[in-house]
Amino acid sequence: MPGPSIADIFDSTSPEFDLVTPLVWGPAGETLVARAQVSLGDRVLDICSGTGASALAAARVVGPDGHVTAVDFAADLIDRGRTSAYAAGLRNIDFRVGDVTALSGHDQGEYDVLTCGFGVFFLPDMDNSVRNLLPLLRPGGRLAVAVWHDDALYDFTSAYFAEVARVTNTPPPPGPRAPSDGPPHPITRIDTVDKIVGWLETLGAVDASASILDLRVPRTDEFSWSMVLGSGLRGALSGMDADTVEDVRTGFLQRLSDEGITEVDCDTLIAVAARPAE
Ligand SMILES: C[S@@+](CC[C@H](N)C(=O)[O-])C[C@H]1O[C@@H](n2cnc3c(N)ncnc32)[C@H](O)[C@@H]1O
């Protein structure tokens, strides 16, 4: 039987997703918008928007003459984004439910900036998906993406998947960094400054640059479990009954403590490039 889709997994993160926002999604989204030099009056497209960490930050910057379109296929996250925008008095932002890979071919040249926080590596055929989105930018418009830097979350996710494997009595999944004869995992193809700059250039973008946002979060039980339930990591729990999930939770938190992990490495790589001017 096929597992849950990415949209279903992220929809199910909805109650916990914004517990992670103040410590991870939020600072990364604010920094993404700042490094993309989003400005007053800009038209911004934020893809894989979740609840709007970068989209809401952009809406605050572009002001009433600018506009932000935020797109994600997890309808519950989009609902939360809309509610936050309304509560913040932002009327210059639209949250839309949709698959961002279906956006290419529409609104060509419409946007000054295209932002994407922690989303590109989920897209099927990452290169072609992003290449096809570039024409939505006006010539000279900027693409800005946030991804995990290097071995961010490595110890954390290894401990988690080891516990999932223990309770399900199955081998742990190989993980993005495991040696393999197949193509490298999208996450590891763009996880250093050099790799992501090279990647953006192969897509036809120009003036690419990247920098690291140090994001180390103190390892508390509350944050650690919210990071699982409020991210794609949650997918590994689907189909488990409540007792089994609790077994994973307690084993995982104990393992993090036993391994002496005092902070969660959420270091983020932020890259910006431009559509060539014509
Ligand atoms: C880790 S979350 C990041 C959300 C947000 N950008 C942030 O930084 O808080 C990744 C998001 O990508 C969305 N996503 C993945 N593939 C997508 C696709 N093809 N179309 C629309 N959304 C997608 C998921 O639903 C999820 O909300």
The ligand as an ORCA input file, in Angstrom:
! r2SCAN-3c Opt
* xyz 0 1
  C       9.448     22.064      5.730
  S       7.977     22.812      5.121
  C       8.502     24.501      4.983
  C       7.367     25.496      4.976
  C       7.751     26.958      4.971
  N       8.394     27.352      3.744
  C       8.603     27.323      6.156
  O       9.808     27.565      5.967
  O       8.083     27.316      7.278
  C       7.895     22.270      3.439
  C       6.582     22.614      2.773
  O       6.672     22.284      1.384
  C       5.364     21.927      0.962
  N       5.474     21.272     -0.348
  C       6.302     20.259     -0.699
  N       6.127     19.955     -1.991
  C       5.181     20.792     -2.492
  C       4.570     20.966     -3.763
  N       4.906     20.195     -4.817
  N       3.617     21.915     -3.905
  C       3.246     22.683     -2.853
  N       3.795     22.564     -1.615
  C       4.748     21.634     -1.434
  C       4.855     21.059      2.101
  O       3.455     20.918      2.102
  C       5.381     21.852      3.317
  O       4.426     22.762      3.787
*
